[in-house]
């Protein structure tokens, strides 16, 4: 009897020890599995500690090219039906290997016209070699006075931000715009012509050289908070742009009811043409405090929203309201008071246009004689060639393989003529009322 009790006791102890050992083994295996699977996660977490967890957190503004280097400009050149050839001409007149370009023909242009532009961008030897020109393949339907012009600009900016590498400023132009200065100067101008402008003989002004000494956080955007008659005729009416939802272009239409002027932010208005810093463009695209999206929703029903959206955002954003320069870098001939569209420029506007010191002008008609005069006297290009510069030998500007003559794209050689553009920018930045004109 005693022997049976001892045997049962030994059996019981063996069972308890076995269960205890089994439990320890199970716990150990779970611990090892959990610990090993968590290690990569731990290391990944440590590798991401500098990144914000939420978009609303203060995002790091991306860097531009070095302030000591030649700047890079990202251009949008947009057009509509019948603008294909003028867009090509404007693109070549603006071209420099250091810059980035996006071209867009809206859906009102025929499929054939858009395909011709796409083939031009793809097959032009210089573009194919350097890869800095791209077409917005997914074309948008754009209404000139509607919000779709704003969304098209943001679309192109996003593409350039994603694919264009580091650049410093974004400039939006249309096919009816044209440069008045070279990107890189290597164009000798007769003494008689420069004397008429108040300078000596030398080389023409050069945009990249002048911007090399310009602070790259600045935004050149003409603006005012004095919206005047626009309050009743643009801010209060509610418009609908059919291009937001239709594949067929039609005019804007008005809703019978009106709305009040916003109180959550202050409205600003100005020119639809601008040069924006990379930091501000990034803010428009990310909108980490949601202001760009809120304002965009408001301007979806605003007449001529391209003349208000960017201005309202920048002047209501604490980080950017003190970065504005109140000028659109354009020469434009308006009625007094201004109407919806400016005058088409002609030869009669030439002297006033040059004396404005502006780097761009609009609005030009197709094959306008004034363009040929600008090509000859200001840019030095011919009908089919690029504008020569230090990067490109003028003697080979019409070669079938122009990229064979490419030189140092960061070497610039400005001459006395560069003072024209420098005079404009320095005058704007040193004006006594510079700060009072910022978002006022």
C-alpha positions as CSV (number, residue, x, y, z in Angstrom):
1,X,0.0,0.0,0.0
2,X,2.8,2.3,1.0
3,X,4.6,1.4,-2.2
4,X,1.6,2.4,-4.4
5,X,1.4,5.8,-2.7
6,X,5.1,6.5,-3.4
7,X,4.6,5.5,-7.0
8,X,1.6,7.8,-7.4
9,X,3.6,10.6,-5.7
10,X,6.5,10.1,-8.1
11,X,4.1,10.0,-11.0
12,X,2.4,13.2,-9.9
13,X,5.8,15.0,-9.4
14,X,6.9,13.9,-12.9
15,X,3.7,15.2,-14.4
16,X,4.0,18.6,-12.7
17,X,7.6,18.9,-13.7
18,X,6.7,18.0,-17.3
19,X,3.9,20.5,-17.4
20,X,6.2,23.2,-15.9
21,X,8.9,22.4,-18.4
22,X,6.4,22.5,-21.3
23,X,5.1,25.8,-20.1
24,X,8.6,27.3,-20.0
25,X,9.3,26.0,-23.4
26,X,6.1,27.5,-24.9
27,X,6.8,30.9,-23.1
28,X,10.4,30.9,-24.3
29,X,9.4,30.2,-28.0
30,X,6.8,32.9,-27.9
31,X,9.3,35.4,-26.5
32,X,11.9,34.5,-29.0
33,X,9.5,34.8,-31.9
34,X,8.1,38.1,-30.8
35,X,11.5,39.5,-30.0
36,X,13.0,38.5,-33.4
37,X,10.1,39.8,-35.4
38,X,10.1,43.1,-33.5
39,X,13.8,43.8,-34.1
40,X,13.5,44.9,-37.7
41,X,10.5,47.0,-36.8
42,X,12.6,48.6,-34.0
43,X,15.4,49.3,-36.3
44,X,13.0,50.7,-38.9
45,X,11.5,52.9,-36.3
46,X,14.8,54.2,-35.2
47,X,15.7,55.0,-38.8
48,X,12.5,57.1,-39.2
49,X,12.7,59.1,-36.0
50,X,13.4,62.3,-37.9
51,X,10.4,62.0,-40.1
52,X,7.0,63.5,-38.9
53,X,4.3,61.0,-38.2
54,X,1.5,63.2,-39.4
55,X,1.2,65.6,-42.4
56,X,0.0,68.2,-40.0
57,X,3.3,68.1,-38.2
58,X,5.8,70.8,-39.4
59,X,7.1,69.3,-42.6
60,X,10.6,70.0,-43.6
61,X,10.7,72.4,-46.6
62,X,12.8,70.8,-49.3
63,X,16.1,72.3,-50.3
64,X,16.8,74.2,-53.4
65,X,20.0,74.2,-55.4
66,X,22.9,75.8,-53.5
67,X,22.7,79.6,-53.0
68,X,26.2,79.8,-54.4
69,X,25.3,78.1,-57.7
70,X,23.5,79.2,-60.8
71,X,19.7,78.8,-60.1
72,X,17.4,76.4,-61.9
73,X,13.9,77.5,-63.1
74,X,10.9,75.2,-63.6
75,X,8.7,76.5,-66.4
76,X,5.1,75.7,-67.3
77,X,4.1,76.8,-70.8
78,X,0.5,76.1,-71.5
79,X,-1.8,76.6,-74.5
80,X,-5.0,75.6,-76.1
81,X,-6.4,74.9,-79.6
82,X,-4.2,76.3,-82.3
83,X,-1.3,77.1,-80.0
84,X,1.0,74.2,-80.8
85,X,3.4,76.1,-83.0
86,X,3.6,79.3,-80.9
87,X,4.2,77.1,-77.8
88,X,7.2,75.5,-79.6
89,X,8.6,78.8,-80.4
90,X,8.2,80.1,-76.9
91,X,9.8,76.9,-75.5
92,X,12.9,77.2,-77.7
93,X,13.3,80.9,-76.9
94,X,13.2,80.0,-73.2
95,X,15.4,76.9,-73.4
96,X,18.5,76.3,-71.3
97,X,19.9,72.9,-70.2
98,X,19.9,73.8,-66.6
99,X,16.1,74.5,-66.4
100,X,13.1,72.2,-66.3
101,X,10.1,72.5,-68.6
102,X,6.5,71.2,-68.7
103,X,4.3,72.0,-71.7
104,X,0.6,71.5,-71.9
105,X,-2.1,71.7,-74.6
106,X,-5.5,71.4,-73.1
107,X,-8.2,69.1,-74.3
108,X,-9.8,71.7,-76.6
109,X,-6.8,71.2,-78.9
110,X,-7.2,68.3,-81.3
111,X,-5.7,64.9,-80.7
112,X,-3.5,65.5,-83.7
113,X,-2.2,68.8,-82.4
114,X,-1.4,67.3,-79.0
115,X,0.3,64.3,-80.7
116,X,2.4,66.7,-82.8
117,X,3.6,68.5,-79.7
118,X,4.3,65.2,-77.9
119,X,6.4,64.0,-80.9
120,X,8.3,67.3,-81.0
121,X,9.2,67.0,-77.3
122,X,10.1,63.3,-77.7
123,X,12.1,63.6,-80.9
124,X,13.8,67.0,-80.6
125,X,17.5,65.9,-80.3
126,X,18.4,68.4,-77.6
127,X,15.4,67.5,-75.4
128,X,15.9,63.8,-75.9
129,X,19.6,64.1,-74.9
130,X,19.1,66.2,-71.7
131,X,15.6,65.0,-70.7
132,X,14.5,68.3,-69.1
133,X,11.4,68.9,-71.3
134,X,8.2,66.9,-70.7
135,X,4.7,67.1,-71.9
136,X,1.7,66.9,-69.6
137,X,0.3,63.8,-71.3
138,X,-2.9,63.6,-69.3
139,X,-4.2,66.8,-70.7
140,X,-6.7,68.9,-68.8
141,X,-9.8,70.8,-70.0
142,X,-9.1,74.4,-69.0
143,X,-11.4,77.3,-68.8
144,X,-9.5,80.6,-68.9
145,X,-11.6,82.4,-66.2
146,X,-12.3,79.2,-64.2
147,X,-10.7,77.2,-61.5
148,X,-9.4,74.6,-64.0
149,X,-6.7,77.0,-64.9
150,X,-5.5,76.9,-61.2
151,X,-5.7,73.1,-61.1
152,X,-3.8,72.8,-64.3
153,X,-1.0,75.0,-62.9
154,X,-0.9,72.9,-59.7
155,X,-0.9,69.7,-61.8
156,X,2.2,70.9,-63.8
157,X,3.9,72.1,-60.6
158,X,3.4,68.7,-59.1
159,X,4.9,66.9,-62.1
160,X,7.9,69.3,-62.1
161,X,8.3,68.7,-58.3
162,X,8.2,65.0,-58.8
163,X,10.3,64.6,-61.9
164,X,12.3,67.8,-62.3
165,X,14.9,67.4,-59.6
166,X,16.1,70.4,-57.6
167,X,14.9,73.8,-58.9
168,X,14.5,77.1,-57.3
169,X,11.6,79.0,-58.9
170,X,8.4,78.0,-60.8
171,X,7.3,80.3,-63.6
172,X,3.9,79.9,-65.3
173,X,3.6,81.2,-68.9
174,X,1.2,80.7,-71.8
175,X,1.9,80.2,-75.5
176,X,1.2,83.9,-76.0
177,X,4.0,85.0,-73.6
178,X,7.6,85.6,-74.8
179,X,10.9,86.3,-73.1
180,X,12.6,89.7,-73.5
181,X,15.9,88.5,-72.0
182,X,18.1,85.5,-72.6
183,X,18.4,82.7,-70.1
184,X,22.2,82.8,-70.6
185,X,23.8,85.7,-72.3
186,X,26.2,85.3,-75.2
187,X,24.7,87.8,-77.6
188,X,26.6,90.9,-78.6
189,X,24.5,94.0,-79.1
190,X,25.4,96.9,-81.3
191,X,26.6,100.0,-79.5
192,X,23.9,102.1,-81.2
193,X,21.1,99.9,-79.8
194,X,22.4,99.8,-76.2
195,X,23.1,103.6,-76.2
196,X,19.4,104.0,-76.9
197,X,18.7,102.0,-73.7
198,X,21.2,104.0,-71.7
199,X,24.1,101.5,-71.7
200,X,27.3,100.7,-73.6
201,X,28.0,98.1,-76.2
202,X,28.2,94.5,-74.8
203,X,26.3,91.4,-74.2
204,X,22.6,91.1,-73.6
205,X,20.9,90.6,-70.2
206,X,20.8,87.2,-68.8
207,X,18.0,85.9,-66.5
208,X,20.0,83.2,-64.7
209,X,22.9,85.5,-63.9
210,X,20.6,88.1,-62.4
211,X,18.7,85.6,-60.3
212,X,22.0,84.1,-59.0
213,X,22.2,86.9,-56.5
214,X,18.4,87.0,-55.7
215,X,17.2,85.4,-52.4
216,X,15.6,82.2,-53.4
217,X,12.8,82.3,-50.9
218,X,11.2,85.3,-52.6
219,X,7.9,85.0,-54.6
220,X,7.3,87.5,-57.4
221,X,3.6,87.8,-57.4
222,X,1.6,91.0,-58.1
223,X,-1.1,91.3,-55.4
224,X,-3.4,93.6,-53.5
225,X,-6.1,93.3,-50.8
226,X,-8.0,96.2,-52.4
227,X,-10.3,94.1,-54.4
228,X,-12.7,97.0,-55.2
229,X,-15.3,96.2,-57.8
230,X,-14.2,92.5,-57.8
231,X,-16.0,92.0,-54.5
232,X,-19.4,92.3,-56.1
233,X,-18.6,91.0,-59.5
234,X,-16.3,88.1,-58.6
235,X,-16.2,87.3,-54.9
236,X,-19.9,87.3,-54.2
237,X,-21.2,85.6,-57.4
238,X,-21.1,81.8,-57.5
239,X,-19.9,80.3,-60.8
240,X,-19.6,76.7,-62.0
241,X,-16.9,75.6,-64.3
242,X,-18.2,72.7,-66.5
243,X,-14.6,71.7,-67.2
244,X,-14.5,70.3,-63.7
245,X,-16.8,67.5,-64.7
246,X,-17.3,67.5,-68.4
247,X,-15.1,66.3,-71.3
248,X,-16.6,69.0,-73.6
249,X,-15.7,72.6,-73.2
250,X,-18.4,75.1,-72.5
251,X,-18.6,78.5,-70.8
252,X,-19.0,79.2,-67.1
253,X,-22.4,79.6,-65.7
254,X,-23.7,81.5,-62.7
255,X,-25.8,80.4,-59.8
256,X,-28.6,82.8,-58.9
257,X,-27.8,83.1,-55.2
258,X,-24.7,85.0,-54.0
259,X,-22.4,84.4,-51.0
260,X,-20.7,86.6,-48.4
261,X,-17.1,87.5,-48.5
262,X,-15.0,85.1,-46.4
263,X,-14.2,86.0,-42.8
264,X,-11.9,83.1,-42.1
265,X,-9.2,84.6,-44.4
266,X,-8.6,87.8,-46.3
267,X,-9.1,87.9,-50.1
268,X,-6.3,89.1,-52.3
269,X,-6.2,89.6,-56.1
270,X,-3.5,90.3,-58.7
271,X,-1.8,89.0,-61.9
272,X,-2.3,85.4,-62.9
273,X,1.4,85.2,-64.0
274,X,4.0,84.8,-61.3
275,X,7.4,83.4,-60.3
276,X,7.0,81.3,-57.1
277,X,9.7,79.8,-54.9
278,X,10.1,76.1,-54.6
279,X,9.2,76.3,-50.9
280,X,5.9,78.0,-51.6
281,X,5.0,75.5,-54.4
282,X,5.7,72.7,-52.0
283,X,3.4,74.3,-49.4
284,X,0.7,74.6,-52.1
285,X,1.0,70.9,-53.0
286,X,1.3,69.5,-49.4
287,X,-0.9,72.0,-47.6
288,X,0.2,70.8,-44.2
289,X,-2.0,73.3,-42.4
290,X,-4.9,72.7,-44.9
291,X,-5.1,76.4,-45.9
292,X,-4.2,75.8,-49.6
293,X,-7.0,73.2,-49.9
294,X,-9.6,75.3,-48.1
295,X,-8.9,78.3,-50.3
296,X,-8.9,76.1,-53.4
297,X,-12.4,74.9,-52.5
298,X,-13.5,78.4,-52.2
299,X,-12.0,79.5,-55.5
300,X,-13.6,76.6,-57.3
301,X,-16.7,78.9,-57.6
302,X,-14.8,82.2,-58.1
303,X,-14.7,84.1,-61.4
304,X,-11.1,84.5,-62.7
305,X,-9.8,82.4,-59.8
306,X,-6.2,82.4,-61.2
307,X,-6.1,86.1,-60.3
308,X,-6.8,85.4,-56.6
309,X,-6.1,81.8,-55.4
310,X,-2.3,82.0,-55.2
311,X,-2.4,85.5,-53.8
312,X,-4.9,84.7,-51.1
313,X,-3.0,81.6,-50.0
314,X,0.4,83.3,-49.8
315,X,-0.9,86.4,-47.9
316,X,-2.8,84.3,-45.4
317,X,0.1,81.9,-44.6
318,X,2.4,83.2,-41.8
319,X,5.4,81.5,-43.3
320,X,5.2,83.2,-46.7
321,X,3.4,86.5,-46.4
322,X,6.7,88.3,-45.9
323,X,8.3,86.6,-49.0
324,X,6.3,88.4,-51.6
325,X,7.6,90.9,-54.2
326,X,4.8,92.9,-55.7
327,X,5.5,92.4,-59.4
328,X,4.7,89.7,-62.0
329,X,7.9,90.2,-64.1
330,X,5.8,91.0,-67.1
331,X,5.2,93.8,-69.5
332,X,1.5,93.9,-70.3
333,X,-0.5,96.6,-72.0
334,X,-3.9,97.2,-70.4
335,X,-6.8,99.5,-70.9
336,X,-7.4,102.0,-68.2
337,X,-9.2,100.8,-66.2
338,X,-8.1,97.2,-67.2
339,X,-10.6,95.0,-68.9
340,X,-10.7,91.2,-68.9
341,X,-8.0,90.8,-71.6
342,X,-4.9,92.9,-72.3
343,X,-4.0,94.4,-75.6
344,X,-2.1,92.4,-78.2
345,X,1.4,93.8,-78.4
346,X,2.7,95.3,-81.7
347,X,5.8,97.0,-83.0
348,X,4.4,100.3,-81.5
349,X,4.9,98.8,-78.0
350,X,8.6,97.9,-78.5
351,X,10.4,100.8,-76.9
352,X,8.1,100.9,-73.9
353,X,8.4,97.1,-73.5
354,X,12.2,97.2,-73.5
355,X,12.3,100.1,-71.1
356,X,10.1,98.3,-68.6
357,X,13.1,96.0,-67.9
358,X,10.7,93.1,-67.5
359,X,12.0,89.6,-68.5
360,X,8.7,88.6,-70.1
361,X,5.9,90.2,-72.1
362,X,2.4,89.3,-73.2
363,X,0.1,89.1,-75.1
364,X,1.4,88.3,-78.6
365,X,-0.5,87.2,-81.6
366,X,0.6,84.2,-83.7
367,X,3.5,85.2,-86.0
368,X,3.4,88.8,-84.8
369,X,6.1,90.9,-86.4
370,X,7.2,92.1,-83.0
371,X,8.4,88.6,-82.2
372,X,10.8,88.7,-85.1
373,X,12.2,92.0,-83.8
374,X,12.7,90.6,-80.3
375,X,14.4,87.5,-81.8
376,X,16.8,89.7,-83.8
377,X,17.5,92.5,-81.4
378,X,17.1,91.0,-77.9
379,X,17.6,87.2,-78.1
380,X,19.7,86.6,-81.2
381,X,17.8,83.5,-82.4
382,X,16.3,82.8,-85.8
383,X,13.0,81.3,-86.7
384,X,14.1,77.7,-86.1
385,X,17.0,78.0,-83.7
386,X,17.7,78.2,-80.0
387,X,19.0,81.3,-78.2
388,X,22.8,81.0,-78.0
389,X,24.6,81.2,-74.7
390,X,27.8,80.1,-73.1
391,X,26.3,76.6,-73.1
392,X,25.6,76.6,-76.8
393,X,27.8,77.9,-79.7
394,X,25.8,80.4,-81.8
395,X,27.6,79.3,-85.0
396,X,26.0,75.8,-84.6
397,X,22.5,76.9,-83.5
398,X,20.8,75.3,-86.5
399,X,22.7,72.1,-86.6
400,X,20.7,68.9,-86.8
401,X,22.5,67.7,-83.7
402,X,22.6,70.7,-81.5
403,X,23.5,68.8,-78.4
404,X,27.0,68.2,-79.9
405,X,27.9,71.8,-79.1
406,X,26.8,71.8,-75.5
407,X,29.4,73.4,-73.1
408,X,29.5,74.2,-69.4
409,X,25.9,74.9,-68.5
410,X,26.9,76.7,-65.2
411,X,29.3,79.1,-66.8
412,X,27.6,82.5,-67.4
413,X,29.1,85.6,-68.9
414,X,26.8,88.5,-68.5
415,X,27.5,91.9,-70.0
416,X,26.5,95.5,-69.4
417,X,23.0,94.7,-70.7
418,X,22.3,92.6,-67.6
419,X,21.9,95.8,-65.7
420,X,18.4,96.2,-67.2
421,X,17.0,93.2,-65.4
422,X,19.1,93.8,-62.4
423,X,17.9,97.4,-62.2
424,X,14.3,96.1,-62.1
425,X,14.8,93.5,-59.3
426,X,17.1,95.7,-57.2
427,X,14.7,98.5,-57.5
428,X,11.9,96.3,-56.3
429,X,13.8,94.9,-53.3
430,X,15.4,98.3,-52.2
431,X,12.2,100.4,-52.5
432,X,11.3,102.3,-49.4
433,X,7.8,100.9,-49.6
434,X,8.9,97.3,-50.2
435,X,7.6,95.9,-46.9
436,X,4.5,98.0,-46.9
437,X,3.6,96.5,-50.3
438,X,3.8,92.9,-49.0
439,X,0.3,91.5,-48.6
440,X,-1.3,94.9,-48.1
